[in-house]
Amino acid sequence: MNSQDKIIDLRSDTVTKPGEAMRRVMATAPVGDDVYGDDPTVNRLEAMTAELLGFEASAFATSGTQANLIGILAHCQRGDEYIVGQTAHTFAHEAGGAAVFGSVQPQPIEFELDSTLDLNKVAAKIKPDDFHFARTRLFCLENTHNGQALPRPYLTDAGNFARAHGLKFHLDGARLINAAVAQGVEAAELTRPFDSSTLCLSKGLGAPVGSLLCGDREFIHEAKKWRKMAGGGMRQAGILAAAGIYALENNIDRLAEDHALAEKLAGHLKKFAAKNFQVGEAQTNMVFVQMDGQRSLELADFLGKHGVLVNPGAEFRLVTHLDVTAADIDYFVQLLEEFFQAD
């Protein structure tokens, strides 16, 4: 264990814990029954987020998965189809919710190396107007994807493409603020081409729970019906919304620190390339590593015994966040040196 007996968790930015200041605003938040629309703190969070992302309205949801689900269901009807990346969260990591709950068929497409979807390939997957086929209704992107911020010109082109083909355009913006900070723009610049977007508060922004779905008022009204059906009526949710407000007011600019730490980490790790330990460039707050799968299990076990958590695999990510310091990165690199010295 390190000298501070601290667990250093590099598995994800979802592991962040609320600090004392955030806990204080949660404890003192004014609340009401949000199902009636009476929780002032939820109402404030929804208004703040809609303004931040450049939309008319938003809905507070329990998670990014729920926010994406109610967004897809509000855009689509039973028997419709949405086009999405093969490894996108809305397809690969949300338990098939759109298909299970909404009978909305996903049409996955392989990502390009820059985490975009080739618009020619997307066009080829749009179904003709024929009763044999599901109706292609929605086009979904994710920003960031695997830590990569999507190129801004591509977002404009994709939005124009969606409108030209009569498709609604949804963004899984779980780490949207990471993309905005990395590119030095306001979040609303990145969401302008979209009909809807989510934003997760419980990743790098550091809140314990919650995501928001943004869109126009009519769309959000429909989405809140689906949220209720999905069990998302949270009653006195202002206790949670207060954490989200604190995160938006205090934790946006500091994401640049996470990005700088990830870049520092990637630079240090490249010296282990001779150990069949291949490291990619830092992507916002993520560094991806490739190594033998069995060897990665041995590494994870070694690190775990010294208070560092990673998710092993033939390819795995190391994620920086507000609970990871420069000293933690130095300690992690020191452990890698000890591990590889045993070879």
N, C-alpha and C positions, 0 to 999 in steps of 0.2 A: 504494500500500500504506500502511496506517496506520503510525504511528511505531514500534510494537513489531514490525512485520513479522509480525503474527499473522493467521492466517486466522480470520475470524468466520463461523461456519457457522450460519445461521438456517433451514436446510432442515428439520431434524428434531431431536428429542431423542435419536434413535438414534445420533447422531454423537459422543456423549460419549466421552472417553478415560479409562482408569483412571489415577488419580494415583499418586504414589509409595507412599503408605500402602497403597492397595489392592494394588498390585503386590507389596509386601512380604508381605502375608498370603497372596497367591496362591503366592509362591515357597516359603513355609514350610508350606503346608497339608499335614496328614497325609492320605494317600490310600490307597485300596484298589481292588478291582475292583467297581465299582458294579453290574455285571450280576449278580454274586453277592450283592449287597447289602452288600458289605464296605467301602465307602468311608465312613469316619466323617464326613467333612466334608459329603458329599452327604446323608447321613442327618440330620445336624444341620440343614442348610438346609431339607430337606423338613419336619422337625418344626417348625422355627421358622415356616415359611410357613403350614403348616396351622393352627398356633395363632393366628397373626396374622389369618388370614382366617376363623377359626372353624369349621374342618372337622376331620375325624378324621385325614386323611392327605393327602399330596401326592406328585407325581412331578415330578422335575427333567427338563426337556426342553430341546432345543437352541435353541428359538425359540418365540415366541408362535404362529406358524403351526403348528408341530408340536404344541404344547400344545392348541390349539383342535382340530386334526385328531383327535388321539387321544381327546379328550373327546367329540367328536361321534360317533366310531366306537364308543366304549364305551357311549354312550347308545342308539345306533340299530343296526338291522339292515339288510341289503340290501333295497332297495325302500321303506325308510322315508323320511320327509320331515322337514326342519327349517325352521321359520319364522324369518326373519331380515330385518334392514333392507337396503334396496336398496344402500346405500353402506357397509354394515358390513364390517369387515375380513374376517370369516369368510365373507362371500359374494363381495366385490368384489376382494379383494387377497390371496387365498390360493390362487390358481391352480386353483380348482375341486377342491381335494384331496378333500373329502368325497364328491363325486360320482365322481371318478376312482378313488380307492382303496377307497371303501366302498359305492359305488352308492347313496349317500344323496342324495335329491333336495332341493335348496334351493327354498323358496318365499319370494321376496323381497317386501317391502312398503316403500313409501316412508316415510321418516322424517317426523315432525312437526317444526316449527321448533325445538322444545326437545330434539330428538334422542330423543324417545320414539317408540314404535310405538303407534298408536291401538288399544286393545284390542278395539274393535268391528270394526275392519278385520282384526285378527288372527283374531278369532272367525269372520269370514266366510271365511277361507282354510283353516280346519280342515276336512279332508276327511271326508265321511261314511264309515261302516263299510260299504264296498262294494268288491268285488274289482276294480272298474275303476280304483281310485285308489290312489296311494301312501298309506301309513298315516302320518298326522301324529303324530310321536313327540316332537318337541323344539321348544322355543321359546328363541331366543337373543337376548340384549341385549348392548350394548357400553357400558362406562362407564370413562372418558369417551368420548364420540363427538364428533369435531371439537372437542375441548377442552371440551365441555359436560359438566358433572356432572349425571347424571340426578336428578330430584327424588326425595327419599326416600319421600314418600307413594306416588309412582308405583311404586317398586320393590315396596312392600308389596302394592299392588293387583295388579301384574303377577304376583307370586308366588301370590297367592290365585287369580288367573285360571288360571294354569298348573295348579295342583292341581285346581281345579274341572273342568277339561277333560282331566284325566288326562295332562298333558304333563310331561315333564322340563324343567327350567329351567336354562339354562347362561348364564354371564356371561363374555364376553370382557373381562377386567379388566386389559388391557394397562397402562392408566394409572389403575387403580383407586385407587392411593395418592394421585394428584393429586386425585381426587374427594374422598377422605376428608379430605385436608388442607384443601381449599377449603371443605368443609362443616363442618369442625371436629369430626369424629366418628372413631371407630375404624373401620378397614377392615371388621371383622367386622359392624358395624352395616349396612353396605351389601351384604354377601354373604348375610346371614341368610335372605332369601327363596329363595336359589338352591340347586339340587342340586349344582352344580359351578361353579368359577370358575378362570380363569387369572390369572396375575400376571406381568408382564414386568419383568425386572431390568435390561435393557439400554437403557431409555429414560431418563426423568428420574432414576431411581435410580442410574444411572451405571456399572453393571457392563458388561463387554465382551460377554458372551454369556449367554443363558439365560432361560427362563421356567418357571413351575411351573403344574401343573394340580392343583387341590384338589377333594376330595370325600370321601365316606365310604370306608371301607377296601375294601369289596367293589368299588366303582366304580374305585378307584385300582389295585387288583389287575388288573382287566380292562384298564384304560388302559395299564398297563405292558406287557401282552402286545402291544397295538397299537404302543406305543413301540418295542419290540424289532423288530417287523415293519417299522416305518418307518425303521429304521436308527438308532434313538436310544440304543443301548447304548454309553455313552461311556467305559466302563472307568474309568480313574483320573481321574474328572471332578471330584474334590475341588479341583483347581487352579482350576477355573471356579466351583465352588460357594463357595469361599472369598471370591471377589469378591462373590457375591450376599449372603453373610452380612455382609460389610463394608458393603455398600449398605444392607441392612435396619437395621443398627446405627447407621449414621452419616448416611444421606442422605435419611431420610424427612422430618424437620422442615424441612430446608432447601428442600424443594419450594416452600414459601411464598415464598421469595426469587424463584424463577422466576415465580411468579404475579404478584408485585409488579412485576417487570421487564416482564412482558407488559402489565400495566395501564399502566405508565409509557410503554411503546412506543406503545400504542394512543392514549394522550392526545397524544403528540407528533405522530403521523401524521395526526391529524384536521385539522391546519392545511394539509394538501395537498389537501383536498377539492375546491378549485377547479380542480385539475389533473386532474380525472376519475380521481381516486385515492381510492376509497371504502373506508373502514376500518370494520370491525365492532368491537363491544366485545370486550375481552380475555376469553377463555374459558380459565380455569386458565393454562396456559403457552403458549397459542396466540392469535395475532391473524390474522384473515383479511382479505385485501385484494382488491378487485376493480378491474381496469383493462383497457384495451384489450389484447388478447392480443399483438399485434405490439409495442406499446409496452412491455409487460412483458418481452419478449425483449430489447429495447434496454436496459431498466433492468438486467436480470440481467447483460448483457454489461458495462455500465458498472460495476456493483458488483463484478463478478468481477475487473476490472482493478485494483480498489482493495482486494482481499482480503476481500470479503464474498460469501458464497454464499447464493443463494436459488433456489427452484424456480419458474421463471416460468410464467404462465398467465393466462387471463382471471380466474380466482380462484386465489389461492395463499395459503399460510399462512406466517407467520413464527413460529418456535418458540424460546422461551427455554429454557435448560438450564444445567447447572452449569458449563459452559465459556464461558458468556456473562456478561459483567459490565455494570455500569451504564455504564462508560466505553465499552464496545463499542456499546451502544445509542445513546449520544450521538454516536459516530462514524458510525454508520449513518444517523442523522437528518441529520447534517451532509452526508453524501454525497447524500441525497435532495434537500436544498436545492440543492446544486450541479447535480444532474441536471435539476431542474425549472427552475432559473434559465436554462438554455439554451433553453427554449421561447420 
